[in-house]
Amino acid sequence: MSESFDVDVAQLHQRAAKVRAVRDQLAAVKRASSAIAQDDAAYGLLCQWIAAILERRHQGQDELYGFVEDNLKRAAEAIATTADEYDTTDSTAHQQIMRAGGLG
C-alpha cells in the first residue's frame, strides 16, 4: 500500500468554481423570488388568507437561501484555500529538493 497521495490542484480549483457557480445560481433564484410580495387582493376576497401563508413561507425560504448561500461560499473558499496550500507545499518541497541536490 502506498504511503503517499497525489492531489490535483487544478481539479480542486475546478471544484471550487463549480461550488461558486451553484452559489451564484442560488443567489439568482433568491433575487428572483424577492419579487414575490404579499398582495391580499391577488387571490380575491374569499382566498386572501392564501397570500399571508405564502408570504410567511417565502420569508422562511429567504432565510434558508441565505444560510445555504453562506455555506456554499465558505465551502468554495475552503476548497480554493486547500488547493493553494497544496500548491505552496509542493513548490516549497520542490525548491528544497532542488537545493539539496545542488540544483537550486
N, C-alpha and C positions, 0 to 999 in steps of 0.2 A: 504494500500500500504506500502511496506517495505521501511524503511529509510536507508537501507544499501545495500551493494552489495558484492558479493564474486568473487574474482579473482583467477583463476587457474594459478599460476606462471609457472608451468611446461608446460601448454598449450602455454603460451606466449613465453617461450624458444623454444618450438617446432616450433611455427610460425616464429620466428626469424631465426631458422635453415633452414626452407623452403625458406624464402626470400633469405638467403645466397646461397642456392642451385640454385635458379633461377639466381642469380647474377653470380655464377660460370659457369653455362651453357651459359649465355650470353657472358662471357669472353672467353669461349672456341670457340664460334661462331666467336667472334671478332678476335681471334688468327688465326682461320682457314681462315677467309676472308682476312687476311693480305697477304696471298699468291697470291691474285689477284693483278696484276700489269698491267699497260698499256703496251700493246705489239702491235705496229702498224702493224706488219706482221701477227698477229693472224687471221685476217679476210680477208686477201688478199688486193690487190691494190684498188679495187673498193669500198670496205667496211671498209677501215682502219679508217674512221671517227667514226665508232662504238666504237672502243677501247677508244677514248678520252671521249666520252659520258659516257661509263661505268666507266671509272676511276674517273670522276667528281662525279658521283653518289656514287661510292664506298667511296670516301673521305667524302661525306656528311653522309653516313651511319656510318662511323667510328666515326664521331663527335656525332651522335645520340647514338651509342653504349656506348661511354664514358659517356655521360650525364645520360643515364638510369642506367649504371653500378654504377655510383656515387650515384644516388638516391636510388638504391636498397641497397647499402652499408649503407647509412645513415638511411634508414628505419629499417634495421635489427639491427643496433646499438641502435636505439631509442627503439625498442621493447624489446631488451635484457636489456637495462638500466631500462626501466619501470618495467620489471619483477623483476630485482634486487632490485629496490626501494620498490616495494610491499613486497618483501620478508623481507627486512630490517625493514620496518614499522611493519609488522606482528610480527617479532621476538621481536622488541622493545616493542610493546604493550603487548605481552605475558609475557615478563620479568616484566614489570610494574605491570601487574595484579597479577602475582605470588608474587611479593614483597609486594603489597598492602594487599594480603591475608595472609601474613606471611609465604609463602611457598618458597620464593626465597631468 
